[in-house]
């Protein structure tokens, strides 16, 4: 009998009997492996090797993050964003895009970031030498875009 068919039949039967799905899948898979001739030691080894995965650590950390966020920090963060941005439609998205762009420019060495540990925290960005070299190029690009826009409007 095909191993997939054994898993499917056992899964359906155990699910109708009210067994939780994860237990039904585990039982069906172990039964199919047993009928397929896998030794019991291999089943135990494969099970524990699968549980020894570092990616499984993300599950409790996500649960922890969710619990921390549910305790009121989410509302505080949204409140801070509303105070800083006001009720401007789409402002939070714009600020997110700007912050991402500034981080990339900093990573590429075009701007430097200076953080002052005050209350509230103050951050200043300044252009580097490599960033200043781009100013003439950006001016030319801006001039080209303005000429292009005027030509489009003239049509």
Secondary structure by P-SEA (a helix, b strand, c coil): ccaaaaaaaaaaaaaaacccaaaaaaaaaaaaaaaacccaaaaaaaaaaaaacccaaaaaaaaaaaaaaaccaaaaaaaaaaaacccccaaaaaaaaaaaaaaaaaaaccbbbbbbccccbbbbbbbcaaaaaaaaaaaaaaaaaaaaaaaaaac
